[in-house]
Amino acid sequence: MLCPRPMSRVTLSPPLLFQRWLAVAPRGPLVLGVSLLLALGCSRTDSSTLTEWTPADHDHQQTPSSGQVNTEERRAQMPDLEEKGINDLILATWKQNCVRCHGLIGQGDGPDGRMLKPPSFTTPDFQKARDDAALSSAIIGGKGKMPAFSHLPPATVQGLVRLIRLLAPREEAEAPPEAAKQPAAPVGHP
């Protein structure tokens, strides 16, 4: 039978113990001083000057700041999405399910876009190559690395298709007049 060897105790010699104390000692008063300052600074007993926070304190609902924007007022450069059939539910679904790969405006530049390489919805080639049924099918059933979103209601899927169509580049609404298309006559020649 094997007998366990008795463990020897490690003892520190006085010079080694003093060296260790010197290495730790300068930090001790510093830590104590910082702790004392924090304790004294955070021990405010006069709570009459502290008021309870309310949303009105932050949102400036009663007296808006000069830099706040009136969101009720329609801006000329912003399209009215409600007229196009895009409501808050469609936008929330887009942000929750699509932005991560396709990006906020559908250019395929979302946080996961570099790895997954989704198509850009903003190119005319993409818009022309796919009809609404193909887009709906891709959303519901998934395609390539894109997961299926079969849990979405049909109305939401149709709204997402309308949103994808809105991401297409706008074509010129008015064709330039014929005179503008003609090259200018050289100067000095009749």
FITOR-905533 format. One line per 5 residues: number of its first residue (from 1); for each residue x negated, y, z of N, C-alpha, C. Coordinates in nm, 4 decimals. Each point is the difference from the previous one (the first is absolute). Layout:
N
NUM> X:Y:Z:X:Y:Z:X:Y:Z  ... .
end
This chain:
190
1> -0.0833:-0.1157:0.0000:0.0833:0.1157:0.0000:-0.0895:0.1242:0.0000  0.0422:0.0976:-0.0779:-0.0793:0.1206:-0.0122:0.0380:0.0997:0.1079  -0.0975:0.0588:0.0567:0.0245:0.1031:0.1012:-0.0134:0.1358:-0.0667  0.0959:0.0842:0.0224:-0.0123:0.1326:-0.0587:-0.1128:0.0772:0.0651  -0.0682:0.0765:-0.0823:-0.1098:0.0809:0.0522:0.0574:0.1228:0.0688 .
6> -0.0521:0.0342:0.1097:0.0498:0.1209:0.0659:-0.0346:0.1226:-0.0837  0.0951:0.0895:-0.0089:-0.0203:0.1226:-0.0778:-0.0844:0.0963:0.0796  -0.0931:0.0568:-0.0653:-0.0846:0.0972:0.0685:0.0671:0.1367:-0.0073  -0.0099:0.0752:0.1011:0.0574:0.1340:0.0041:-0.0970:0.0962:-0.0642  0.0547:0.0868:-0.0804:-0.0814:0.1013:-0.0620:0.0010:0.1211:0.0919 .
11> -0.1131:0.0364:0.0429:-0.0090:0.1172:0.0857:-0.0755:0.1081:-0.0745  0.0437:0.1188:0.0226:-0.0647:0.1136:-0.0637:-0.1021:0.0584:0.0961  -0.1137:0.0243:-0.0501:-0.1023:0.0627:0.0824:0.0373:0.1465:0.0197  -0.0433:0.0626:0.1061:0.0356:0.1401:0.0256:-0.0341:0.0935:-0.1146  -0.1143:-0.0123:-0.0702:-0.0247:0.0929:-0.1103:0.0994:-0.0193:-0.1151 .
16> 0.0369:-0.1244:-0.0295:0.0953:-0.0255:-0.1084:0.1387:0.0526:0.0371  0.0396:-0.0176:0.1246:0.1278:0.0504:0.0478:0.0043:0.1518:-0.0092  -0.1084:0.0675:0.0339:-0.0070:0.1462:-0.0075:0.0074:0.0477:-0.1452  -0.0636:-0.0741:-0.0916:0.0052:0.0368:-0.1412:0.1431:-0.0089:-0.0542  0.0691:-0.1037:0.0415:0.1392:-0.0133:-0.0448:0.0864:0.1118:0.0577 .
21> -0.0220:0.0362:0.1240:0.0780:0.1071:0.0609:-0.0259:0.1322:-0.0714  -0.1242:0.0264:-0.0393:-0.0318:0.1229:-0.0708:0.0676:0.0046:-0.1369  0.0146:-0.1162:-0.0648:0.0638:-0.0033:-0.1316:0.1491:0.0307:0.0103  0.0627:-0.0395:0.1100:0.1435:0.0198:0.0176:0.0301:0.1288:0.0759  -0.0858:0.0428:0.0855:0.0264:0.1127:0.0894:0.0358:0.1294:-0.0715 .
26> -0.0682:0.0396:-0.1094:0.0379:0.1272:-0.0616:0.1427:0.0005:-0.0541  0.0521:-0.1133:-0.0403:0.1377:-0.0045:-0.0524:0.1029:0.0056:0.1119  -0.0341:-0.0474:0.1166:0.0945:-0.0050:0.1112:0.0562:0.1356:0.0363  -0.0835:0.1009:0.0287:0.0528:0.1332:0.0346:0.0767:0.0637:-0.1150  -0.0427:-0.0256:-0.1227:0.0702:0.0561:-0.1151:0.1415:-0.0564:-0.0099 .
31> 0.0117:-0.1301:0.0125:0.1316:-0.0639:-0.0058:0.0862:0.0480:0.1160  -0.0584:0.0097:0.1172:0.0744:0.0470:0.1166:0.0479:0.1438:-0.0203  -0.0863:0.0849:-0.0533:0.0371:0.1398:-0.0225:0.1115:0.0145:-0.1025  -0.0095:-0.0721:-0.1107:0.1048:0.0063:-0.1031:0.1308:-0.0531:0.0545  -0.0053:-0.1085:0.0740:0.1225:-0.0558:0.0586:0.0642:0.0983:0.0964 .
36> -0.0806:0.0675:0.0795:0.0507:0.0977:0.0959:0.0655:0.1183:-0.0727  -0.0632:0.0498:-0.1061:0.0576:0.1104:-0.0762:0.1335:-0.0392:-0.0642  0.0053:-0.1193:-0.0569:0.1253:-0.0453:-0.0594:0.1091:-0.0142:0.1047  -0.0351:-0.0546:0.1148:0.0997:-0.0177:0.1054:0.0523:0.1351:0.0497  -0.0891:0.0964:0.0160:0.0441:0.1310:0.0469:0.0769:0.0757:-0.1083 .
41> -0.0404:-0.0148:-0.1224:0.0665:0.0707:-0.1090:0.1380:-0.0544:-0.0303  0.0214:-0.1262:0.0269:0.1287:-0.0628:-0.0312:0.0919:-0.0058:0.1198  -0.0369:0.0580:0.1103:0.0833:-0.0092:0.1197:0.0807:0.1268:0.0206  0.0593:0.0503:-0.1063:0.0819:0.1209:0.0094:0.1264:-0.0354:0.0779  0.0264:0.0725:0.1051:0.1172:-0.0280:0.0823:0.1148:0.0957:-0.0289 .
46> -0.0250:0.1102:-0.0673:0.1034:0.0974:-0.0296:0.0732:-0.0412:-0.1272  0.1072:-0.0750:0.0136:0.0729:-0.0487:-0.1173:0.1077:0.0982:-0.0456  0.0147:0.1119:0.0656:0.1022:0.0961:-0.0403:-0.0345:0.0647:-0.1341  -0.1285:0.0052:-0.0339:-0.0391:0.0604:-0.1275:0.0102:-0.0991:-0.1153  0.0133:-0.1278:0.0309:0.0126:-0.1017:-0.1046:0.1476:-0.0246:-0.0288 .
51> 0.0379:0.0126:-0.1256:0.1389:-0.0257:-0.0380:0.0084:-0.1289:-0.0793  0.1141:-0.0584:-0.0015:0.0233:-0.1233:-0.0748:0.0007:0.0313:-0.1495  -0.0679:-0.0831:-0.0785:-0.0056:0.0185:-0.1450:0.1323:-0.0405:-0.0631  0.0445:0.0770:-0.0972:0.1196:-0.0338:-0.0770:-0.0336:0.0110:-0.1479  0.0744:-0.0667:-0.0887:-0.0280:0.0118:-0.1430:0.0080:0.1436:-0.0501 .
56> 0.0824:0.0805:0.0614:0.0125:0.1395:-0.0428:-0.1306:0.0764:0.0211  -0.0808:-0.0435:0.0987:-0.1286:0.0665:0.0224:-0.0924:-0.0188:-0.1193  0.0038:-0.1145:-0.0611:-0.0924:-0.0320:-0.1089:0.0537:0.0394:-0.1366  0.1262:-0.0212:-0.0218:0.0564:0.0183:-0.1332:0.0364:0.1445:-0.0327  -0.0002:0.0861:0.0962:0.0363:0.1411:-0.0211:0.1354:0.0102:-0.0699 .
61> 0.0974:-0.0710:0.0527:0.1304:-0.0039:-0.0644:0.0752:0.1314:0.0134  -0.0148:0.0672:0.1119:0.0741:0.1238:0.0211:-0.0680:0.1185:-0.0680  -0.1326:0.0065:0.0099:-0.0748:0.1092:-0.0610:-0.1141:-0.0600:-0.0821  0.0252:-0.0327:-0.1258:-0.1056:-0.0623:-0.0800:-0.1171:0.0946:-0.0224  -0.1174:-0.0581:-0.0089:-0.1206:0.0784:-0.0270:0.0024:0.0485:-0.1442 .
66> -0.0814:0.1000:-0.0276:-0.0012:0.0569:-0.1342:-0.0532:-0.0989:-0.1029  -0.0806:-0.0972:0.0406:-0.0569:-0.0954:-0.0938:0.0893:-0.1192:-0.0288  0.1104:-0.0143:0.0725:0.0866:-0.1143:-0.0238:0.0784:0.0184:-0.1293  0.0292:-0.1121:-0.0640:0.0673:0.0022:-0.1292:0.1471:-0.0346:0.0200  0.0857:0.0700:-0.0687:0.1418:-0.0296:0.0031:0.0256:-0.1181:-0.0930 .
71> 0.0297:-0.1160:0.0577:0.0193:-0.1193:-0.0816:0.1392:-0.0080:-0.0605  0.0900:0.0819:0.0452:0.1351:-0.0001:-0.0550:0.0044:0.0696:-0.1358  -0.0908:0.0910:-0.0220:-0.0012:0.0771:-0.1237:-0.0610:-0.0840:-0.1127  0.0680:-0.0051:-0.1127:-0.0483:-0.0778:-0.1132:-0.1144:0.0731:-0.0673  -0.1080:-0.0737:-0.0289:-0.1152:0.0595:-0.0667:0.0065:-0.0317:-0.1484 .
76> -0.0346:0.0958:-0.0830:0.0115:-0.0142:-0.1444:-0.0898:-0.1108:-0.0538  -0.1196:-0.0188:0.0540:-0.0919:-0.0975:-0.0556:0.0333:-0.1438:0.0429  0.0877:-0.0173:0.0963:0.0344:-0.1329:0.0487:0.1256:-0.0509:-0.0690  -0.0030:-0.1204:-0.0567:0.1219:-0.0533:-0.0615:0.1008:-0.0377:0.1081  0.1258:0.0092:-0.0332:0.1040:-0.0402:0.0930:0.0180:-0.1506:-0.0138 .
81> -0.0563:-0.0737:0.0919:0.0003:-0.1453:-0.0086:0.1392:-0.0592:0.0174  0.0854:0.0668:0.0762:0.1368:-0.0501:0.0186:0.0746:-0.0079:-0.1333  -0.0255:0.0975:-0.0888:0.0644:-0.0028:-0.1312:-0.0456:-0.1188:-0.0827  -0.1212:-0.0467:0.0258:-0.0559:-0.1135:-0.0735:0.0329:-0.1336:0.0666  0.0725:0.0022:0.1092:0.0365:-0.1229:0.0696:-0.1049:-0.0484:0.0987 .
86> -0.0896:0.0887:0.0405:-0.1046:-0.0350:0.0960:0.0361:0.0647:0.1331  0.0296:-0.0810:0.0994:0.0351:0.0533:0.1312:-0.1097:-0.0338:0.1003  0.0222:0.0333:0.1260:-0.1000:-0.0217:0.1034:-0.0299:-0.1487:0.0197  0.0994:-0.0852:-0.0173:-0.0218:-0.1435:0.0137:-0.0978:-0.0511:-0.1057  0.0160:0.0470:-0.1230:-0.0899:-0.0415:-0.1083:-0.1420:0.0490:0.0299 .
91> -0.0131:0.1249:0.0431:-0.1325:0.0541:0.0306:-0.0654:-0.0730:0.1171  0.0790:-0.0337:0.1019:-0.0546:-0.0742:0.1142:-0.0430:-0.1403:-0.0423  0.0780:-0.0632:-0.0871:-0.0364:-0.1326:-0.0502:-0.1276:0.0081:-0.0819  -0.0123:0.1028:-0.0827:-0.1214:0.0211:-0.0798:-0.1220:0.0144:0.0915  0.0132:0.0854:0.1026:-0.1130:0.0236:0.0899:-0.0370:-0.1255:0.0783 .
96> 0.0999:-0.0763:0.0411:-0.0257:-0.1172:0.0831:-0.0559:-0.1169:-0.0807  0.0470:-0.0200:-0.1228:-0.0350:-0.1205:-0.0741:-0.0934:0.0211:-0.1186  -0.0063:0.1189:-0.0553:-0.0691:0.0185:-0.1280:-0.1266:0.0850:0.0091  -0.0006:0.0985:0.0883:-0.1087:0.0983:0.0052:-0.1335:-0.0656:0.0327  0.0008:-0.1030:0.0795:-0.1255:-0.0643:0.0415:-0.0827:-0.0437:-0.1205 .
101> 0.0631:-0.0455:-0.1057:-0.0740:-0.0435:-0.1196:0.0109:0.1018:-0.1134  0.1217:0.0471:-0.0278:0.0229:0.0855:-0.1164:-0.0332:0.1461:0.0245  -0.0167:0.0398:0.1256:-0.0308:0.1394:0.0312:0.1259:0.0830:0.0104  -0.0140:0.1181:0.0555:0.1150:0.0861:0.0264:0.0720:0.0412:-0.1271  -0.0744:0.0251:-0.1072:0.0654:0.0413:-0.1246:-0.0160:-0.1037:-0.1108 .
106> -0.0256:-0.1256:0.0390:0.0040:-0.1106:-0.0944:-0.1192:-0.0136:-0.0928  -0.1151:0.0539:0.0366:-0.1163:-0.0080:-0.0867:-0.0866:-0.1229:0.0275  0.0444:-0.0875:0.0910:-0.0780:-0.1187:0.0331:-0.1177:0.0312:0.0903  0.0073:0.1115:0.0715:-0.1118:0.0448:0.0824:0.0300:-0.0062:0.1490  0.0859:-0.0944:0.0402:0.0287:-0.0171:0.1420:-0.1190:-0.0606:0.0720 .
111> 0.0059:-0.0125:0.1327:-0.1119:-0.0556:0.0761:-0.0428:-0.1391:-0.0465  0.0953:-0.0830:-0.0421:-0.0332:-0.1337:-0.0490:-0.0126:-0.0039:-0.1518  0.0180:0.1126:-0.0663:0.0001:0.0051:-0.1453:-0.1319:-0.0384:-0.0636  -0.1099:0.0393:0.0606:-0.1317:-0.0312:-0.0581:-0.0212:-0.1514:-0.0045  0.0464:-0.0703:0.1020:-0.0203:-0.1438:0.0067:0.0985:-0.0744:-0.0910 .
116> 0.1257:0.0440:-0.0035:0.1042:-0.0735:-0.0726:0.0189:0.0478:-0.1434  -0.0454:0.1203:-0.0311:0.0082:0.0593:-0.1332:0.1428:-0.0021:-0.0587  0.0961:0.0640:0.0691:0.1353:0.0069:-0.0555:0.0044:0.0972:-0.1171  0.0973:-0.0153:-0.0894:0.0079:0.0922:-0.1136:0.0440:0.1391:0.0458  -0.0370:0.0993:-0.0778:0.0435:0.1367:0.0254:0.1354:0.0202:-0.0668 .
121> 0.0975:0.0430:0.0768:0.1336:0.0257:-0.0551:0.0041:0.1312:-0.0772  -0.1061:0.0772:0.0071:0.0009:0.1332:-0.0596:-0.0483:0.0019:-0.1442  -0.0376:-0.1134:-0.0549:-0.0487:-0.0028:-0.1381:0.1152:-0.0267:-0.0960  0.0006:0.0636:-0.1149:0.1051:-0.0255:-0.0984:0.0003:-0.1453:-0.0471  -0.1179:-0.0613:-0.0086:-0.0065:-0.1399:-0.0436:0.0768:-0.0905:0.0948 .
126> -0.0160:0.0193:0.1305:0.0724:-0.0816:0.0963:0.1502:0.0214:-0.0147  0.0409:0.1244:-0.0093:0.1428:0.0313:-0.0062:0.0652:-0.0575:-0.1273  -0.0714:0.0047:-0.1109:0.0566:-0.0498:-0.1262:0.0001:-0.1520:-0.0073  -0.0951:-0.0651:0.0644:-0.0151:-0.1447:-0.0119:0.1003:-0.0779:0.0848  0.0672:0.0629:0.0941:0.0900:-0.0719:0.0908:0.1357:0.0680:0.0046 .
131> 0.1026:-0.0817:-0.0139:0.1346:0.0539:0.0145:0.0426:-0.0107:0.1462  0.1157:0.0547:0.0327:0.0469:0.0018:0.1381:0.0200:-0.1412:0.0558  0.0456:-0.0928:-0.0834:0.0213:-0.1372:0.0457:-0.1324:-0.0645:0.0397  -0.1072:0.0264:-0.0748:-0.1313:-0.0567:0.0330:-0.0518:0.0589:0.1315  0.0221:0.1291:0.0219:-0.0422:0.0616:0.1257:0.0782:-0.0579:0.1177 .
136> 0.1316:-0.0160:-0.0163:0.0833:-0.0585:0.1057:-0.0452:-0.1415:0.0310  -0.0277:-0.0770:-0.1040:-0.0447:-0.1378:0.0183:-0.1323:-0.0059:0.0750  -0.0922:0.0901:-0.0317:-0.1289:0.0028:0.0684:0.0161:0.0385:0.1468  0.0912:0.0904:0.0289:0.0223:0.0407:0.1396:0.0624:-0.1147:0.0791  0.1012:-0.0626:-0.0567:0.0721:-0.1061:0.0719:-0.0836:-0.1272:0.0120 .
141> -0.0636:-0.0412:-0.1092:-0.0710:-0.1279:-0.0002:-0.1493:0.0084:0.0195  -0.0558:0.1205:-0.0027:-0.1442:0.0141:0.0098:-0.0648:-0.0269:-0.1344  -0.1243:0.0394:-0.0130:-0.0718:-0.0230:-0.1246:-0.1489:0.0087:0.0280  -0.0757:-0.1000:-0.0414:-0.1429:-0.0014:0.0263:-0.0269:0.0021:0.1489  -0.0737:0.0977:0.0473:-0.0320:0.0123:0.1426:0.1079:0.0732:0.0780 .
146> 0.0998:0.0523:-0.0705:0.1078:0.0736:0.0677:0.0980:-0.0982:0.0628  0.0302:0.0171:0.1285:0.0959:-0.0908:0.0641:0.1429:0.0275:-0.0457  0.0864:-0.0962:0.0206:0.1413:0.0154:-0.0328:0.0685:0.0820:0.1090  0.0897:0.0863:-0.0428:0.0813:0.0784:0.0931:0.1464:-0.0381:-0.0215  0.0270:-0.1297:0.0099:0.1349:-0.0515:-0.0255:0.0986:0.0399:0.1091 .
151> -0.0488:0.0483:0.1126:0.0884:0.0415:0.1090:0.0639:0.1368:-0.0254  -0.0496:0.0722:-0.1002:0.0550:0.1332:-0.0271:0.1351:-0.0115:-0.0698  0.0966:0.0827:0.0392:0.1301:-0.0008:-0.0675:-0.0136:0.0474:-0.1452  0.0889:-0.0449:-0.0881:-0.0073:0.0401:-0.1420:0.0003:0.1516:-0.0201  0.0776:0.0728:0.0787:0.0042:0.1464:-0.0150:-0.1368:0.0616:0.0310 .
156> -0.0696:-0.0526:0.0979:-0.1326:0.0502:0.0349:-0.1000:-0.0320:-0.1102  0.0101:-0.1208:-0.0564:-0.0896:-0.0383:-0.1100:0.0225:0.0926:-0.1195  0.1254:0.0277:-0.0327:0.0294:0.0901:-0.1114:-0.0513:0.1414:0.0280  0.0084:0.0429:0.1255:-0.0539:0.1302:0.0372:-0.1517:0.0049:-0.0156  -0.0676:-0.1099:0.0352:-0.1453:-0.0055:-0.0182:-0.0372:0.0048:-0.1477 .
161> 0.0804:-0.0652:-0.0838:-0.0249:0.0050:-0.1447:0.0164:0.1431:-0.0503  0.1042:0.0699:0.0468:0.0188:0.1401:-0.0402:-0.1176:0.0857:0.0462  -0.0495:-0.0271:0.1206:-0.1143:0.0746:0.0518:-0.1246:-0.0260:-0.0849  -0.0223:-0.1236:-0.0389:-0.1151:-0.0334:-0.0856:0.0128:0.0722:-0.1337  0.1197:0.0080:-0.0530:0.0201:0.0717:-0.1265:-0.0276:0.1498:0.0163 .
166> 0.0287:0.0551:0.1177:-0.0275:0.1425:0.0232:-0.1495:0.0290:0.0105  -0.0795:-0.1025:0.0279:-0.1438:0.0199:0.0129:-0.0700:0.0127:-0.1349  0.0741:-0.0246:-0.1079:-0.0584:0.0110:-0.1345:-0.0345:0.1448:-0.0293  -0.1040:0.0220:-0.0790:-0.0327:0.1383:-0.0361:0.1127:0.0614:-0.0816  0.0256:0.1257:0.0239:0.1081:0.0688:-0.0721:-0.0462:0.0359:-0.1391 .
171> 0.0878:-0.0248:-0.0963:-0.0289:0.0404:-0.1369:0.0470:0.1431:-0.0170  -0.0542:0.0668:-0.0969:0.0373:0.1391:-0.0246:0.1493:0.0072:-0.0295  0.0692:0.0823:0.0728:0.1448:0.0134:-0.0187:0.0308:0.0710:-0.1306  -0.0823:0.0934:-0.0357:0.0220:0.0751:-0.1231:-0.1176:-0.0234:-0.0934  0.0312:-0.0261:-0.1243:-0.1069:-0.0120:-0.0988:-0.0469:0.1395:-0.0362 .
176> -0.1288:0.0185:-0.0207:-0.0470:0.1340:-0.0356:0.0545:0.0409:-0.1366  0.0264:0.1256:-0.0186:0.0520:0.0444:-0.1294:-0.0986:-0.0316:-0.1121  0.0544:-0.0120:-0.1223:-0.0828:-0.0354:-0.1158:-0.1110:0.1015:-0.0234  0.0246:0.1261:0.0269:-0.1017:0.1037:-0.0215:-0.1196:-0.0234:0.0928  0.0256:-0.0513:0.1185:-0.1092:-0.0237:0.0934:-0.0842:-0.1186:-0.0426 .
181> 0.0597:-0.0938:-0.0763:-0.0740:-0.1167:-0.0447:-0.0925:0.0324:-0.1171  0.0349:0.1021:-0.0808:-0.0792:0.0366:-0.1169:-0.1302:0.0652:0.0441  -0.1126:-0.0369:-0.0622:-0.1245:0.0689:0.0351:0.0059:0.1445:-0.0483  -0.0639:0.0860:0.0722:0.0000:0.1424:-0.0350:-0.0820:0.0197:-0.1268  0.0478:0.0923:-0.0841:-0.0703:0.0321:-0.1246:-0.1293:0.0708:0.0326 .
186> -0.1080:-0.0284:-0.0725:-0.1261:0.0679:0.0285:0.0159:0.1507:-0.0180  -0.0698:0.0751:0.0810:0.0064:0.1452:-0.0047:-0.0685:0.0503:-0.1268  0.0651:0.0950:-0.0653:-0.0587:0.0605:-0.1187:0.0403:-0.0706:-0.1290  0.0718:-0.1106:0.0070:0.0473:-0.0707:-0.1189:0.1507:0.0133:-0.0082  0.0522:0.0372:-0.1187:0.1449:0.0174:-0.0113:0.0734:-0.1302:-0.0076 .
end
